[in-house]
Amino acid sequence: KAVRGGRPPEAKTARATVKVQPATQTETMTAAEMTFDFRAVGRSLKRAQTVGAGKLVLVPQNPAQGAQTITAGQFVMAFDDRSRLETLSGLSGTRSVSDPPAGAPPGVGPRETSSERLEAAFDPPTGALVAALQSGNFQFSDGEQKASAEQAEYSSPTQVLTLTGHPKVWDTVTRVNAERVLLHLDTDTAEGIGKVQSTHFGAETASRPVQAGAGLKPGATSGSVSSGGVKSGGATPNAATGTTNVLADRMLATRPGQWVHYEGHVRAWQGADVVEATSLDYNGKERRLSSGSGVVTSHLAPASGIPATGILGSSTLSGPASSGPGAAGRKKEQSHPLTVRADHLDFFDEGRKASYRGNVELETESTKLRADRLDVYFQAESAPGGSEVERAVADGHVRVTQPGRRATGDHLEYEAAAGRIVMKGGSPALYDEARSFTTGQRLTFFIHDDKLLVDGGEKSRALSEYRMPQ
């Protein structure tokens, strides 16, 4: 040992150990060699440093709390006038390992951090860690959750770890980048603040090492969440099919509940399907995506190969012309955007159903649909870019408008494959510039021709067929 401050040197030894036993914690520093500085007045310990690598072990007197081990290429310590540790600097590469507390659930492992430099502050009377600043290639690991940043600042009273400098957080199914990331260690939640970029992967993609901006290509597909919503897993044949990207101003995520909340200029997309809203929630346990703040969604509906316009007409048909050689290319060329606006959206992955509520407006090509409620059902995902619309059901003050004609009723059912619209309830009526007015208990018309079927009900079971010029 090299000893400074006027005290005679002790016998040389291969190791040096300093122990302090405050009220709540025991601190043990171990190193091959250390130097000490003592105050001239009172002869209290002022400063100590290791000559080379060292290890500091913090052991709470409460056995229910886990121990913490800190290592560094070199340690520099400052003490108060009673020789109690005040600050600790770790240089030349530092690493901290916090053991799980006694009674932790099975499978819970240690929490680890590493960085090039560490600055820590302690409360001298108790020896408890108050705050820590780690800078230079910061890395964090807590089970499946990982994080990296240029700098991390930890506050013991709040149990918050604040990451700055290109922070990233990821686990087996999610990657998040933001200007600032807050990890709430006591509640197992994470906040992203400023320019949040989040990517939810399928199982195969999520197992790969994280990369800067992995899975996220800003400015890629525009258009408007996917028919499949924000997913948190599930293997897919094509990685793009199972990957959902989200942009927002802020994000709050809870790991135990598998719940994520986005707010502020939210835009999420999966393939060609996009959702835009002021806020968006994803429940991983229920596989449910929801927004109650006004939402706009867009989809590329597949074409049937039959010339058509309108909702109901655009591209959500799949008829005979869509099969055979070259069909995939034709379908892509004939696809049309389908946009839905509403006050509220709920998407359920189970059942492949999107429910829109409040001031619903659906628009595609030259056709518009308005209703109080709209449920859209999707086929199972089978190709990159999302799944196809299978059918839609609208209720409440339903109104369909196309050039030259409009229809009203209380209930509408749309079958994509046949291009068929069925309106009933509330004396459905169709107004046409050429034939004026048609009504019945049930009206059936098609988006790719001028056929109209009218069912008058029990008093008039015969169907009347009209040819309506387009």
Secondary structure, DSSP 8 states (H G I E B T S, - for coil): -EE-SS-------S-EEEEE--SSEEEEEEES-EEEEE-TTTT-EEEEEESS-EEEEEEESSTTS--EEEEEEEEEEEE-TTS-EEEEEEEEEEEEEE---TT--TT---EEEEESEEEEEEETTTTEEEEEEEEEEEEEEETTEEEEEEEEEEETTTTEEEEESS-EEE-SSEEEE-SEEEEETTTTEEEEEEEEEEEE--HHHHTS---TTTT--TTSS-----TT-S------SSGGGG-EEEEEEEEEEETTTTEEEEEEEEEEEETTEEEEEEEEEEETTTTEEEE-S-EEEEEEE---SS---SSTTSS----GGGSSTTHHHHHHHH-EEEEEEESEEEEETTTTEEEEEEEEEEEETTEEEEEEEEEEEE----STT---EEEEEEEEEEEEEETTEEEEEEEEEEETTTTEEEEESS--EEEETTTEEEE-SEEEEESSS-EEEEE--TT---EEEEE---
